[in-house]
Structure formats: structure tokens, C-alpha cells
Amino acid sequence: MEFLPKEVLDGLRAAQRRETEKNARLRVLAAGSIWPVLRRFKGGFALDAEQVSHLRGHVDLYDGPNHLATCLIVASEIEGRELICTVKRETAVSDHAPLDFVQEGPRISGYLPKV
């Protein structure tokens, strides 16, 4: 791609970024802003460096409308066109409160009415 004019290269990169963002379901929510996750790996994820240049602290990770986890970002650095965020802690979000006791016996999921 070295032989293409700068304007054409910029247009191709912008089109690739739009396509990646459109297909990305994972999103990061922090401080009222939402950014698409370009890729996810063990210990972190990558964001578009043109959209966000620095990110640290607690963030929420979503898969479409589903809240997956809360993450603690301890470091972020720009590599190429990506902001690489290193995560110290990732806690899955649950739809019910954790139990503070051990349940004995089988769990009953429902009762059948008398016939």
C-alpha cells in the first residue's frame, strides 16, 4: 500500500475502522462515553486510539445490550492505531445477589399444581 496516495490510504483505513466498529458487539462504557472493543485478549482489550487516547479505572463491558463485566484498567498504552488496555480485575455481572450461606439439598425450580 506504499504506492497509494495518502488520501486514498486514509480513506481505506477509515472504511476499515467503520466496518470493524459496525461488526463489534463488545463495547466499553466509562465516564458516560461508549467505545467499541476492537479485539479482546487474556488480560485486556484493545480500543481505537483515534477515539480514546488514555483510559484507566473502573469500566463496564457490554456485549450488545447485555452487561458482561466490570473491569479495572490499570494501564493503557498506544500501539499503532490501538489503545491497549491492561485489566487487573474483571468481575462478571450477575442478575441475582450472591448467597452468603451454603444451600443444602436440591434446588426446587417450581411446583406443579394439584390436578
Buried (B, 14 or more C-beta within 10 A) or exposed (E): EEEEEEEEEEEEEEEEBEEBBEEBEBBBBBEEEEBBBBEBEEEBBBBBBEEBEEBEEEBBBBEEEEBBBBBBBEEBEBEEEBBBBBBEEBEEEEEEEEEEEEEEEEEEEEEEEEE
